[in-house]
């Protein structure tokens, strides 16, 4: 597995480019935090896109059922296995870690 940190200035472009490849992929969204423990936000929902709004400093995970928003992300890492995107890990300002796990069906290929 290859883990890469995405530079802050690249977030908007990287995820806009990636969204076309991940659309329709099923995802699981987990949140880990010292105050909230480990929580599953969603399982097996269809991903419609990943987006970072530079103006509002909000990362959005857009699914067929809802939009999961992360305010003021501090770090974003992507994990690839066999050139397929497997997960996106976002650390928010509040210290909570949001992990978006993609299934291999339709998972994005590395550029």
Secondary structure, DSSP 8 states (H G I E B T S, - for coil): -EEEE--GGGHHHHHHHHHHHHTT-EEEEEEEETTTEEEEEEEEEEEEEEEEETTTTEEEEEESS-EEEEESEEEEEEEEETTEEEEEEEEETTS-EEEEEE-STT--B--
